[in-house]
Amino acid sequence: MSGDFELENNDEIQGEAARFESMVRKNESKFYDVDQIRDLIDHYLGKNSLAWAEKALEWGLRLHPNSSELKLARVILLYKNNKFREALKYIREIEHVEEGNAEILLYKAEIYSELDEHTKAIEAFEEAIKYANHEDLCYIYVDISAELHIVGENEKARDYLRKSIELNPYNDLAYVDLIFSYQMDGFSEEAATYFQQQIDKDPYNEKAWYFLGVALQDMELVEKAIEAYDYAIVIKEDYVEAYFQKAFAYKILDYHKNAIQVLKEALRFDIDKPRLYYEIGESYEELHEYEKAIENYQEALKIYEEFPDAWIGIGICLGELGKGKEGLEYVKKGYNMDPDNLHYRLIYADTLGDQRHFADAEQIYEKLSEDYPNINEVWLDYSELFYKMEDMDMAISHTAEGIKNIPDDVSLKYRMAGYLYEGGYQEDAKQMLHSALAENKEKVTEFYEFFPVLEKDANIVAIINQYQN
């Protein structure tokens, strides 16, 4: 058989792959043209079978040693195997033969990116743009924008993302990267203006309405953001992400019943149901309706059992219902699904402390303080463990360590003031409280939330009144 077949469907590809493998095992010989070899390579790459892809390439290069297409396939395989320098060597070998080949230039750009040579990656992308077809350009613009962000050329990166949206006004990836870029630089108003311009061009562009809502939400114009999400939903009824964002906006306003209603509306669509049930559960949890919260977390787990947030949510709610021992098992199960997750580690340690497993909790906090010395929540929770143990000196010591690592963190200073005061170091406590109030008097609410008994202490009230007045 001499190149008289085309691999047009999956059955044909599977059959020819089986015949190719049989040929290799039996040490037989058979002719394949370049296109057939490429089909086999693509088939094996799709199955993530790099070894057989390499065998197909090796056979193809024996038959067609000068084929630029197969040499490019060799570059792709080297790239897949993380052999970036070797891949570059072969790219240089075929570049002069295939001048103006956008695919080669794109792989060159990706390889330079993997090697952290981002300026060279940008140059390769810019060269590829000259030769790429119109359909691919919008995606290349997104890729080059990522490189430009890495080297700090954020405005130029946004230019490319806007070009991408101009080519494809419904390119979700470009919208996501663009809003992130605006957020990164604090340009929410500029973002809102841009998305409004997109709406003016096409009032039925649900993505423009959605991202206008995100920009307005960043500007703390939450009610207007909700209106934008409503428009997105009217245009595309099953735009579930808009329901999520609308519900989140209601949560910002503490309208948790409204959030629940929005999320229940989205349950009509068979899209991301575990997350919808989880978010509904979280809103019930905020309303202290713990049984209903548990019901919805359980619904999420019926669909997707490997959902650590739902397991942990059930555990927390059981704790609130006075079933802390049972709740700890749920929290532990969620934590074990992703034990490197900072948030889960903190919750698990906190739950262990609530159940008086102090030694186990201390061990986790100690490791967290080594791994995340610049995260204030680590030190706040670590010190609180000793507060639960009524070891005030250790609580003070670990808060001091936190302040040493994060000297500008006012939350730690408020916490230190309370510990010092309750520990009998009143003058030091007053000095620390003055320092915290001078830096941020609004955060005094954190102080009262943690030390409610001090809200009636005349000495403390007198100091705080000096700043409030």
TORKOL-4160 file (C-alpha; in steps of 0.2 Angstrom, whole numbers, padded with zeros to 4 digits, m for minus):
469
<pt num="1" X="0000" Y="0000" Z="0000"/>
<pt num="2" X="0008" Y="0016" Z="m0006"/>
<pt num="3" X="m0001" Y="0032" Z="0001"/>
<pt num="4" X="m0018" Y="0027" Z="m0006"/>
<pt num="5" X="m0027" Y="0031" Z="0010"/>
<pt num="6" X="m0033" Y="0046" Z="0020"/>
<pt num="7" X="m0036" Y="0046" Z="0038"/>
<pt num="8" X="m0053" Y="0054" Z="0037"/>
<pt num="9" X="m0061" Y="0048" Z="0053"/>
<pt num="10" X="m0057" Y="0041" Z="0070"/>
<pt num="11" X="m0060" Y="0023" Z="0065"/>
<pt num="12" X="m0048" Y="0024" Z="0051"/>
<pt num="13" X="m0035" Y="0032" Z="0061"/>
<pt num="14" X="m0037" Y="0019" Z="0075"/>
<pt num="15" X="m0035" Y="0005" Z="0062"/>
<pt num="16" X="m0020" Y="0013" Z="0053"/>
<pt num="17" X="m0012" Y="0016" Z="0070"/>
<pt num="18" X="m0014" Y="m0003" Z="0074"/>
<pt num="19" X="m0007" Y="m0008" Z="0058"/>
<pt num="20" X="0008" Y="0004" Z="0060"/>
<pt num="21" X="0011" Y="m0003" Z="0077"/>
<pt num="22" X="0011" Y="m0021" Z="0071"/>
<pt num="23" X="0023" Y="m0016" Z="0057"/>
<pt num="24" X="0035" Y="m0009" Z="0070"/>
<pt num="25" X="0034" Y="m0024" Z="0081"/>
<pt num="26" X="0036" Y="m0036" Z="0067"/>
<pt num="27" X="0051" Y="m0026" Z="0060"/>
<pt num="28" X="0042" Y="m0025" Z="0043"/>
<pt num="29" X="0043" Y="m0010" Z="0030"/>
<pt num="30" X="0029" Y="0000" Z="0023"/>
<pt num="31" X="0028" Y="0017" Z="0014"/>
<pt num="32" X="0019" Y="0032" Z="0021"/>
<pt num="33" X="0018" Y="0049" Z="0013"/>
<pt num="34" X="0021" Y="0064" Z="0024"/>
<pt num="35" X="0002" Y="0068" Z="0027"/>
<pt num="36" X="m0001" Y="0050" Z="0033"/>
<pt num="37" X="0014" Y="0051" Z="0045"/>
<pt num="38" X="0007" Y="0068" Z="0052"/>
<pt num="39" X="m0010" Y="0060" Z="0054"/>
<pt num="40" X="m0002" Y="0046" Z="0065"/>
<pt num="41" X="0009" Y="0059" Z="0075"/>
<pt num="42" X="m0007" Y="0069" Z="0078"/>
<pt num="43" X="m0016" Y="0054" Z="0083"/>
<pt num="44" X="m0003" Y="0048" Z="0096"/>
<pt num="45" X="m0001" Y="0066" Z="0102"/>
<pt num="46" X="m0020" Y="0066" Z="0105"/>
<pt num="47" X="m0018" Y="0051" Z="0116"/>
<pt num="48" X="m0003" Y="0058" Z="0124"/>
<pt num="49" X="0007" Y="0043" Z="0118"/>
<pt num="50" X="0023" Y="0052" Z="0115"/>
<pt num="51" X="0033" Y="0036" Z="0113"/>
<pt num="52" X="0023" Y="0030" Z="0098"/>
<pt num="53" X="0023" Y="0048" Z="0091"/>
<pt num="54" X="0042" Y="0048" Z="0091"/>
<pt num="55" X="0042" Y="0031" Z="0082"/>
<pt num="56" X="0030" Y="0037" Z="0068"/>
<pt num="57" X="0041" Y="0053" Z="0066"/>
<pt num="58" X="0057" Y="0042" Z="0066"/>
<pt num="59" X="0049" Y="0031" Z="0052"/>
<pt num="60" X="0043" Y="0046" Z="0042"/>
<pt num="61" X="0060" Y="0055" Z="0043"/>
<pt num="62" X="0068" Y="0039" Z="0036"/>
<pt num="63" X="0056" Y="0040" Z="0021"/>
<pt num="64" X="0056" Y="0059" Z="0019"/>
<pt num="65" X="0072" Y="0065" Z="0027"/>
<pt num="66" X="0071" Y="0083" Z="0019"/>
<pt num="67" X="0052" Y="0086" Z="0024"/>
<pt num="68" X="0051" Y="0102" Z="0033"/>
<pt num="69" X="0034" Y="0097" Z="0039"/>
<pt num="70" X="0041" Y="0082" Z="0048"/>
<pt num="71" X="0055" Y="0092" Z="0054"/>
<pt num="72" X="0042" Y="0104" Z="0062"/>
<pt num="73" X="0034" Y="0088" Z="0069"/>
<pt num="74" X="0051" Y="0084" Z="0077"/>
<pt num="75" X="0051" Y="0102" Z="0085"/>
<pt num="76" X="0033" Y="0099" Z="0092"/>
<pt num="77" X="0038" Y="0082" Z="0100"/>
<pt num="78" X="0054" Y="0090" Z="0108"/>
<pt num="79" X="0043" Y="0104" Z="0114"/>
<pt num="80" X="0030" Y="0091" Z="0122"/>
<pt num="81" X="0045" Y="0083" Z="0130"/>
<pt num="82" X="0051" Y="0099" Z="0137"/>
<pt num="83" X="0067" Y="0099" Z="0127"/>
<pt num="84" X="0066" Y="0117" Z="0123"/>
<pt num="85" X="0084" Y="0121" Z="0118"/>
<pt num="86" X="0085" Y="0106" Z="0107"/>
<pt num="87" X="0069" Y="0111" Z="0099"/>
<pt num="88" X="0076" Y="0128" Z="0095"/>
<pt num="89" X="0091" Y="0121" Z="0086"/>
<pt num="90" X="0079" Y="0112" Z="0074"/>
<pt num="91" X="0068" Y="0127" Z="0072"/>
<pt num="92" X="0084" Y="0137" Z="0066"/>
<pt num="93" X="0087" Y="0123" Z="0054"/>
<pt num="94" X="0071" Y="0124" Z="0045"/>
<pt num="95" X="0067" Y="0143" Z="0047"/>
<pt num="96" X="0077" Y="0148" Z="0032"/>
<pt num="97" X="0068" Y="0135" Z="0021"/>
<pt num="98" X="0051" Y="0139" Z="0028"/>
<pt num="99" X="0052" Y="0158" Z="0029"/>
<pt num="100" X="0036" Y="0166" Z="0033"/>
<pt num="101" X="0029" Y="0150" Z="0041"/>
<pt num="102" X="0018" Y="0156" Z="0055"/>
<pt num="103" X="0017" Y="0139" Z="0064"/>
<pt num="104" X="0036" Y="0138" Z="0066"/>
<pt num="105" X="0036" Y="0156" Z="0072"/>
<pt num="106" X="0023" Y="0152" Z="0085"/>
<pt num="107" X="0032" Y="0137" Z="0092"/>
<pt num="108" X="0048" Y="0147" Z="0092"/>
<pt num="109" X="0038" Y="0160" Z="0103"/>
<pt num="110" X="0031" Y="0147" Z="0114"/>
<pt num="111" X="0048" Y="0139" Z="0117"/>
<pt num="112" X="0056" Y="0156" Z="0121"/>
<pt num="113" X="0042" Y="0159" Z="0133"/>
<pt num="114" X="0045" Y="0142" Z="0142"/>
<pt num="115" X="0064" Y="0147" Z="0143"/>
<pt num="116" X="0059" Y="0164" Z="0151"/>
<pt num="117" X="0066" Y="0174" Z="0137"/>
<pt num="118" X="0051" Y="0184" Z="0135"/>
<pt num="119" X="0058" Y="0198" Z="0124"/>
<pt num="120" X="0063" Y="0185" Z="0111"/>
<pt num="121" X="0046" Y="0177" Z="0113"/>
<pt num="122" X="0037" Y="0194" Z="0109"/>
<pt num="123" X="0048" Y="0196" Z="0094"/>
<pt num="124" X="0044" Y="0179" Z="0087"/>
<pt num="125" X="0025" Y="0182" Z="0090"/>
<pt num="126" X="0026" Y="0199" Z="0081"/>
<pt num="127" X="0035" Y="0191" Z="0066"/>
<pt num="128" X="0021" Y="0177" Z="0066"/>
<pt num="129" X="0007" Y="0190" Z="0066"/>
<pt num="130" X="0014" Y="0196" Z="0049"/>
<pt num="131" X="0010" Y="0178" Z="0041"/>
<pt num="132" X="m0004" Y="0171" Z="0052"/>
<pt num="133" X="m0021" Y="0169" Z="0044"/>
<pt num="134" X="m0036" Y="0181" Z="0050"/>
<pt num="135" X="m0044" Y="0167" Z="0060"/>
<pt num="136" X="m0028" Y="0164" Z="0071"/>
<pt num="137" X="m0024" Y="0182" Z="0074"/>
<pt num="138" X="m0036" Y="0185" Z="0088"/>
<pt num="139" X="m0028" Y="0171" Z="0098"/>
<pt num="140" X="m0010" Y="0176" Z="0094"/>
<pt num="141" X="m0014" Y="0193" Z="0100"/>
<pt num="142" X="m0020" Y="0186" Z="0117"/>
<pt num="143" X="m0003" Y="0176" Z="0118"/>
<pt num="144" X="0008" Y="0191" Z="0114"/>
<pt num="145" X="m0002" Y="0201" Z="0127"/>
<pt num="146" X="0003" Y="0188" Z="0141"/>
<pt num="147" X="0022" Y="0190" Z="0136"/>
<pt num="148" X="0020" Y="0209" Z="0137"/>
<pt num="149" X="0012" Y="0209" Z="0154"/>
<pt num="150" X="0027" Y="0198" Z="0160"/>
<pt num="151" X="0039" Y="0212" Z="0154"/>
<pt num="152" X="0028" Y="0226" Z="0161"/>
<pt num="153" X="0022" Y="0233" Z="0145"/>
<pt num="154" X="0004" Y="0233" Z="0151"/>
<pt num="155" X="m0003" Y="0246" Z="0140"/>
<pt num="156" X="0004" Y="0238" Z="0125"/>
<pt num="157" X="m0003" Y="0221" Z="0131"/>
<pt num="158" X="m0020" Y="0229" Z="0132"/>
<pt num="159" X="m0019" Y="0236" Z="0115"/>
<pt num="160" X="m0017" Y="0218" Z="0108"/>
<pt num="161" X="m0031" Y="0212" Z="0118"/>
<pt num="162" X="m0042" Y="0226" Z="0111"/>
<pt num="163" X="m0036" Y="0221" Z="0094"/>
<pt num="164" X="m0041" Y="0203" Z="0098"/>
<pt num="165" X="m0059" Y="0208" Z="0103"/>
<pt num="166" X="m0060" Y="0219" Z="0088"/>
<pt num="167" X="m0057" Y="0204" Z="0077"/>
<pt num="168" X="m0069" Y="0193" Z="0088"/>
<pt num="169" X="m0081" Y="0203" Z="0099"/>
<pt num="170" X="m0085" Y="0187" Z="0108"/>
<pt num="171" X="m0068" Y="0181" Z="0112"/>
<pt num="172" X="m0070" Y="0176" Z="0130"/>
<pt num="173" X="m0051" Y="0173" Z="0134"/>
<pt num="174" X="m0047" Y="0191" Z="0128"/>
<pt num="175" X="m0061" Y="0199" Z="0139"/>
<pt num="176" X="m0055" Y="0189" Z="0154"/>
<pt num="177" X="m0036" Y="0194" Z="0151"/>
<pt num="178" X="m0041" Y="0212" Z="0148"/>
<pt num="179" X="m0052" Y="0215" Z="0163"/>
<pt num="180" X="m0038" Y="0207" Z="0174"/>
<pt num="181" X="m0025" Y="0219" Z="0166"/>
<pt num="182" X="m0036" Y="0234" Z="0170"/>
<pt num="183" X="m0039" Y="0227" Z="0188"/>
<pt num="184" X="m0020" Y="0224" Z="0190"/>
<pt num="185" X="m0017" Y="0243" Z="0186"/>
<pt num="186" X="m0032" Y="0249" Z="0195"/>
<pt num="187" X="m0040" Y="0256" Z="0179"/>
<pt num="188" X="m0058" Y="0251" Z="0183"/>
<pt num="189" X="m0065" Y="0267" Z="0176"/>
<pt num="190" X="m0055" Y="0265" Z="0159"/>
<pt num="191" X="m0062" Y="0247" Z="0159"/>
<pt num="192" X="m0080" Y="0252" Z="0161"/>
<pt num="193" X="m0078" Y="0265" Z="0147"/>
<pt num="194" X="m0071" Y="0252" Z="0135"/>
<pt num="195" X="m0084" Y="0239" Z="0138"/>
<pt num="196" X="m0098" Y="0252" Z="0137"/>
<pt num="197" X="m0090" Y="0257" Z="0120"/>
<pt num="198" X="m0092" Y="0239" Z="0115"/>
<pt num="199" X="m0110" Y="0239" Z="0120"/>
<pt num="200" X="m0113" Y="0255" Z="0110"/>
<pt num="201" X="m0106" Y="0245" Z="0094"/>
<pt num="202" X="m0116" Y="0230" Z="0098"/>
<pt num="203" X="m0130" Y="0231" Z="0112"/>
<pt num="204" X="m0133" Y="0212" Z="0111"/>
<pt num="205" X="m0115" Y="0208" Z="0116"/>
<pt num="206" X="m0118" Y="0198" Z="0132"/>
<pt num="207" X="m0099" Y="0197" Z="0136"/>
<pt num="208" X="m0097" Y="0216" Z="0135"/>
<pt num="209" X="m0112" Y="0218" Z="0147"/>
<pt num="210" X="m0105" Y="0205" Z="0159"/>
<pt num="211" X="m0087" Y="0213" Z="0160"/>
<pt num="212" X="m0095" Y="0230" Z="0161"/>
<pt num="213" X="m0103" Y="0223" Z="0177"/>
<pt num="214" X="m0087" Y="0217" Z="0183"/>
<pt num="215" X="m0079" Y="0234" Z="0180"/>
<pt num="216" X="m0093" Y="0243" Z="0189"/>
<pt num="217" X="m0092" Y="0231" Z="0204"/>
<pt num="218" X="m0073" Y="0235" Z="0205"/>
<pt num="219" X="m0078" Y="0253" Z="0206"/>
<pt num="220" X="m0090" Y="0249" Z="0220"/>
<pt num="221" X="m0105" Y="0253" Z="0210"/>
<pt num="222" X="m0113" Y="0237" Z="0214"/>
<pt num="223" X="m0132" Y="0241" Z="0210"/>
<pt num="224" X="m0126" Y="0246" Z="0193"/>
<pt num="225" X="m0116" Y="0231" Z="0191"/>
<pt num="226" X="m0131" Y="0220" Z="0195"/>
<pt num="227" X="m0141" Y="0229" Z="0181"/>
<pt num="228" X="m0127" Y="0225" Z="0169"/>
<pt num="229" X="m0127" Y="0207" Z="0173"/>
<pt num="230" X="m0146" Y="0207" Z="0171"/>
<pt num="231" X="m0144" Y="0213" Z="0153"/>
<pt num="232" X="m0131" Y="0199" Z="0150"/>
<pt num="233" X="m0143" Y="0186" Z="0156"/>
<pt num="234" X="m0158" Y="0194" Z="0146"/>
<pt num="235" X="m0147" Y="0192" Z="0130"/>
<pt num="236" X="m0140" Y="0175" Z="0135"/>
<pt num="237" X="m0152" Y="0166" Z="0147"/>
<pt num="238" X="m0140" Y="0152" Z="0151"/>
<pt num="239" X="m0125" Y="0163" Z="0154"/>
<pt num="240" X="m0122" Y="0155" Z="0171"/>
<pt num="241" X="m0106" Y="0165" Z="0175"/>
<pt num="242" X="m0117" Y="0181" Z="0175"/>
<pt num="243" X="m0129" Y="0173" Z="0188"/>
<pt num="244" X="m0114" Y="0169" Z="0199"/>
<pt num="245" X="m0107" Y="0186" Z="0197"/>
<pt num="246" X="m0124" Y="0194" Z="0200"/>
<pt num="247" X="m0126" Y="0183" Z="0216"/>
<pt num="248" X="m0109" Y="0188" Z="0222"/>
<pt num="249" X="m0114" Y="0206" Z="0220"/>
<pt num="250" X="m0129" Y="0203" Z="0231"/>
<pt num="251" X="m0118" Y="0195" Z="0244"/>
<pt num="252" X="m0107" Y="0211" Z="0244"/>
<pt num="253" X="m0123" Y="0220" Z="0249"/>
<pt num="254" X="m0127" Y="0207" Z="0262"/>
<pt num="255" X="m0143" Y="0203" Z="0252"/>
<pt num="256" X="m0140" Y="0184" Z="0254"/>
<pt num="257" X="m0158" Y="0179" Z="0251"/>
<pt num="258" X="m0157" Y="0188" Z="0234"/>
<pt num="259" X="m0141" Y="0179" Z="0230"/>
<pt num="260" X="m0150" Y="0162" Z="0234"/>
<pt num="261" X="m0164" Y="0167" Z="0222"/>
<pt num="262" X="m0152" Y="0171" Z="0208"/>
<pt num="263" X="m0142" Y="0155" Z="0210"/>
<pt num="264" X="m0158" Y="0144" Z="0211"/>
<pt num="265" X="m0164" Y="0152" Z="0194"/>
<pt num="266" X="m0147" Y="0146" Z="0187"/>
<pt num="267" X="m0150" Y="0128" Z="0192"/>
<pt num="268" X="m0162" Y="0127" Z="0177"/>
<pt num="269" X="m0147" Y="0125" Z="0166"/>
<pt num="270" X="m0136" Y="0110" Z="0167"/>
<pt num="271" X="m0121" Y="0120" Z="0169"/>
<pt num="272" X="m0109" Y="0120" Z="0184"/>
<pt num="273" X="m0122" Y="0113" Z="0196"/>
<pt num="274" X="m0110" Y="0108" Z="0210"/>
<pt num="275" X="m0104" Y="0126" Z="0211"/>
<pt num="276" X="m0121" Y="0133" Z="0211"/>
<pt num="277" X="m0127" Y="0122" Z="0225"/>
<pt num="278" X="m0111" Y="0126" Z="0235"/>
<pt num="279" X="m0114" Y="0145" Z="0233"/>
<pt num="280" X="m0132" Y="0143" Z="0238"/>
<pt num="281" X="m0126" Y="0133" Z="0253"/>
<pt num="282" X="m0113" Y="0147" Z="0257"/>
<pt num="283" X="m0127" Y="0160" Z="0257"/>
<pt num="284" X="m0138" Y="0150" Z="0269"/>
<pt num="285" X="m0122" Y="0148" Z="0280"/>
<pt num="286" X="m0121" Y="0167" Z="0280"/>
<pt num="287" X="m0139" Y="0168" Z="0285"/>
<pt num="288" X="m0135" Y="0156" Z="0300"/>
<pt num="289" X="m0147" Y="0143" Z="0292"/>
<pt num="290" X="m0135" Y="0129" Z="0294"/>
<pt num="291" X="m0147" Y="0115" Z="0290"/>
<pt num="292" X="m0151" Y="0122" Z="0273"/>
<pt num="293" X="m0133" Y="0126" Z="0270"/>
<pt num="294" X="m0129" Y="0108" Z="0274"/>
<pt num="295" X="m0143" Y="0102" Z="0262"/>
<pt num="296" X="m0135" Y="0112" Z="0247"/>
<pt num="297" X="m0117" Y="0106" Z="0251"/>
<pt num="298" X="m0123" Y="0088" Z="0251"/>
<pt num="299" X="m0132" Y="0091" Z="0234"/>
<pt num="300" X="m0116" Y="0098" Z="0227"/>
<pt num="301" X="m0107" Y="0082" Z="0233"/>
<pt num="302" X="m0120" Y="0071" Z="0225"/>
<pt num="303" X="m0115" Y="0077" Z="0208"/>
<pt num="304" X="m0096" Y="0079" Z="0212"/>
<pt num="305" X="m0089" Y="0070" Z="0227"/>
<pt num="306" X="m0071" Y="0077" Z="0225"/>
<pt num="307" X="m0077" Y="0095" Z="0230"/>
<pt num="308" X="m0066" Y="0100" Z="0246"/>
<pt num="309" X="m0076" Y="0116" Z="0249"/>
<pt num="310" X="m0092" Y="0107" Z="0251"/>
<pt num="311" X="m0085" Y="0095" Z="0263"/>
<pt num="312" X="m0077" Y="0109" Z="0273"/>
<pt num="313" X="m0093" Y="0119" Z="0272"/>
<pt num="314" X="m0103" Y="0104" Z="0280"/>
<pt num="315" X="m0090" Y="0103" Z="0293"/>
<pt num="316" X="m0091" Y="0121" Z="0298"/>
<pt num="317" X="m0110" Y="0121" Z="0299"/>
<pt num="318" X="m0110" Y="0105" Z="0310"/>
<pt num="319" X="m0098" Y="0114" Z="0321"/>
<pt num="320" X="m0110" Y="0129" Z="0322"/>
<pt num="321" X="m0124" Y="0117" Z="0326"/>
<pt num="322" X="m0114" Y="0110" Z="0341"/>
<pt num="323" X="m0108" Y="0094" Z="0332"/>
<pt num="324" X="m0090" Y="0099" Z="0332"/>
<pt num="325" X="m0083" Y="0082" Z="0333"/>
<pt num="326" X="m0093" Y="0076" Z="0318"/>
<pt num="327" X="m0089" Y="0092" Z="0309"/>
<pt num="328" X="m0070" Y="0090" Z="0311"/>
<pt num="329" X="m0071" Y="0074" Z="0301"/>
<pt num="330" X="m0079" Y="0083" Z="0286"/>
<pt num="331" X="m0066" Y="0097" Z="0287"/>
<pt num="332" X="m0052" Y="0084" Z="0288"/>
<pt num="333" X="m0059" Y="0075" Z="0272"/>
<pt num="334" X="m0060" Y="0091" Z="0263"/>
<pt num="335" X="m0042" Y="0096" Z="0269"/>
<pt num="336" X="m0035" Y="0079" Z="0264"/>
<pt num="337" X="m0041" Y="0082" Z="0246"/>
<pt num="338" X="m0029" Y="0097" Z="0244"/>
<pt num="339" X="m0018" Y="0098" Z="0259"/>
<pt num="340" X="m0006" Y="0111" Z="0252"/>
<pt num="341" X="m0021" Y="0123" Z="0250"/>
<pt num="342" X="m0017" Y="0138" Z="0262"/>
<pt num="343" X="m0036" Y="0141" Z="0265"/>
<pt num="344" X="m0039" Y="0123" Z="0269"/>
<pt num="345" X="m0024" Y="0122" Z="0281"/>
<pt num="346" X="m0030" Y="0137" Z="0291"/>
<pt num="347" X="m0048" Y="0130" Z="0292"/>
<pt num="348" X="m0042" Y="0113" Z="0297"/>
<pt num="349" X="m0030" Y="0120" Z="0310"/>
<pt num="350" X="m0044" Y="0131" Z="0317"/>
<pt num="351" X="m0056" Y="0117" Z="0318"/>
<pt num="352" X="m0043" Y="0106" Z="0327"/>
<pt num="353" X="m0041" Y="0120" Z="0340"/>
<pt num="354" X="m0059" Y="0122" Z="0343"/>
<pt num="355" X="m0060" Y="0103" Z="0347"/>
<pt num="356" X="m0045" Y="0105" Z="0358"/>
<pt num="357" X="m0033" Y="0095" Z="0348"/>
<pt num="358" X="m0020" Y="0109" Z="0352"/>
<pt num="359" X="m0004" Y="0099" Z="0348"/>
<pt num="360" X="m0010" Y="0094" Z="0331"/>
<pt num="361" X="m0016" Y="0112" Z="0327"/>
<pt num="362" X="0000" Y="0120" Z="0333"/>
<pt num="363" X="0010" Y="0108" Z="0322"/>
<pt num="364" X="0000" Y="0114" Z="0307"/>
<pt num="365" X="0002" Y="0133" Z="0312"/>
<pt num="366" X="0021" Y="0131" Z="0314"/>
<pt num="367" X="0023" Y="0124" Z="0297"/>
<pt num="368" X="0012" Y="0138" Z="0290"/>
<pt num="369" X="0022" Y="0151" Z="0299"/>
<pt num="370" X="0037" Y="0145" Z="0290"/>
<pt num="371" X="0029" Y="0143" Z="0273"/>
<pt num="372" X="0019" Y="0159" Z="0273"/>
<pt num="373" X="0028" Y="0172" Z="0285"/>
<pt num="374" X="0020" Y="0187" Z="0276"/>
<pt num="375" X="0002" Y="0181" Z="0277"/>
<pt num="376" X="m0007" Y="0190" Z="0292"/>
<pt num="377" X="m0021" Y="0177" Z="0294"/>
<pt num="378" X="m0007" Y="0164" Z="0298"/>
<pt num="379" X="m0001" Y="0174" Z="0313"/>
<pt num="380" X="m0019" Y="0180" Z="0318"/>
<pt num="381" X="m0025" Y="0162" Z="0319"/>
<pt num="382" X="m0009" Y="0155" Z="0326"/>
<pt num="383" X="m0009" Y="0167" Z="0341"/>
<pt num="384" X="m0028" Y="0164" Z="0343"/>
<pt num="385" X="m0024" Y="0145" Z="0346"/>
<pt num="386" X="m0014" Y="0150" Z="0362"/>
<pt num="387" X="m0028" Y="0162" Z="0367"/>
<pt num="388" X="m0040" Y="0147" Z="0366"/>
<pt num="389" X="m0027" Y="0138" Z="0377"/>
<pt num="390" X="m0027" Y="0153" Z="0389"/>
<pt num="391" X="m0008" Y="0155" Z="0386"/>
<pt num="392" X="m0007" Y="0174" Z="0384"/>
<pt num="393" X="0011" Y="0175" Z="0384"/>
<pt num="394" X="0013" Y="0163" Z="0369"/>
<pt num="395" X="m0002" Y="0173" Z="0360"/>
<pt num="396" X="0008" Y="0189" Z="0363"/>
<pt num="397" X="0024" Y="0181" Z="0357"/>
<pt num="398" X="0017" Y="0174" Z="0341"/>
<pt num="399" X="0008" Y="0190" Z="0337"/>
<pt num="400" X="0025" Y="0200" Z="0339"/>
<pt num="401" X="0033" Y="0188" Z="0327"/>
<pt num="402" X="0019" Y="0192" Z="0315"/>
<pt num="403" X="0022" Y="0210" Z="0317"/>
<pt num="404" X="0041" Y="0208" Z="0314"/>
<pt num="405" X="0037" Y="0199" Z="0298"/>
<pt num="406" X="0023" Y="0211" Z="0292"/>
<pt num="407" X="0027" Y="0228" Z="0301"/>
<pt num="408" X="0013" Y="0237" Z="0292"/>
<pt num="409" X="m0001" Y="0226" Z="0296"/>
<pt num="410" X="m0013" Y="0235" Z="0307"/>
<pt num="411" X="m0024" Y="0220" Z="0311"/>
<pt num="412" X="m0010" Y="0212" Z="0320"/>
<pt num="413" X="m0007" Y="0228" Z="0330"/>
<pt num="414" X="m0025" Y="0228" Z="0335"/>
<pt num="415" X="m0024" Y="0210" Z="0340"/>
<pt num="416" X="m0008" Y="0213" Z="0350"/>
<pt num="417" X="m0016" Y="0228" Z="0359"/>
<pt num="418" X="m0030" Y="0216" Z="0365"/>
<pt num="419" X="m0018" Y="0202" Z="0370"/>
<pt num="420" X="m0007" Y="0214" Z="0380"/>
<pt num="421" X="m0022" Y="0222" Z="0389"/>
<pt num="422" X="m0029" Y="0206" Z="0394"/>
<pt num="423" X="m0012" Y="0199" Z="0399"/>
<pt num="424" X="m0009" Y="0213" Z="0411"/>
<pt num="425" X="0003" Y="0224" Z="0401"/>
<pt num="426" X="m0009" Y="0239" Z="0400"/>
<pt num="427" X="0003" Y="0253" Z="0396"/>
<pt num="428" X="0011" Y="0243" Z="0382"/>
<pt num="429" X="m0007" Y="0239" Z="0376"/>
<pt num="430" X="m0012" Y="0257" Z="0376"/>
<pt num="431" X="0004" Y="0262" Z="0366"/>
<pt num="432" X="0000" Y="0248" Z="0353"/>
<pt num="433" X="m0018" Y="0253" Z="0352"/>
<pt num="434" X="m0013" Y="0271" Z="0349"/>
<pt num="435" X="m0002" Y="0265" Z="0335"/>
<pt num="436" X="m0015" Y="0255" Z="0327"/>
<pt num="437" X="m0028" Y="0269" Z="0328"/>
<pt num="438" X="m0016" Y="0281" Z="0320"/>
<pt num="439" X="m0014" Y="0270" Z="0305"/>
<pt num="440" X="m0032" Y="0265" Z="0302"/>
<pt num="441" X="m0045" Y="0269" Z="0314"/>
<pt num="442" X="m0059" Y="0261" Z="0304"/>
<pt num="443" X="m0052" Y="0244" Z="0308"/>
<pt num="444" X="m0055" Y="0246" Z="0326"/>
<pt num="445" X="m0071" Y="0235" Z="0323"/>
<pt num="446" X="m0059" Y="0220" Z="0321"/>
<pt num="447" X="m0053" Y="0224" Z="0339"/>
<pt num="448" X="m0070" Y="0225" Z="0346"/>
<pt num="449" X="m0076" Y="0209" Z="0337"/>
<pt num="450" X="m0062" Y="0199" Z="0344"/>
<pt num="451" X="m0062" Y="0207" Z="0362"/>
<pt num="452" X="m0080" Y="0212" Z="0364"/>
<pt num="453" X="m0078" Y="0213" Z="0383"/>
<pt num="454" X="m0066" Y="0228" Z="0380"/>
<pt num="455" X="m0080" Y="0238" Z="0372"/>
<pt num="456" X="m0085" Y="0243" Z="0390"/>
<pt num="457" X="m0068" Y="0246" Z="0397"/>
<pt num="458" X="m0067" Y="0264" Z="0401"/>
<pt num="459" X="m0048" Y="0266" Z="0397"/>
<pt num="460" X="m0050" Y="0258" Z="0380"/>
<pt num="461" X="m0065" Y="0268" Z="0376"/>
<pt num="462" X="m0057" Y="0284" Z="0381"/>
<pt num="463" X="m0042" Y="0280" Z="0369"/>
<pt num="464" X="m0053" Y="0275" Z="0354"/>
<pt num="465" X="m0064" Y="0291" Z="0357"/>
<pt num="466" X="m0049" Y="0302" Z="0354"/>
<pt num="467" X="m0048" Y="0296" Z="0336"/>
<pt num="468" X="m0066" Y="0294" Z="0332"/>
<pt num="469" X="m0069" Y="0312" Z="0337"/>
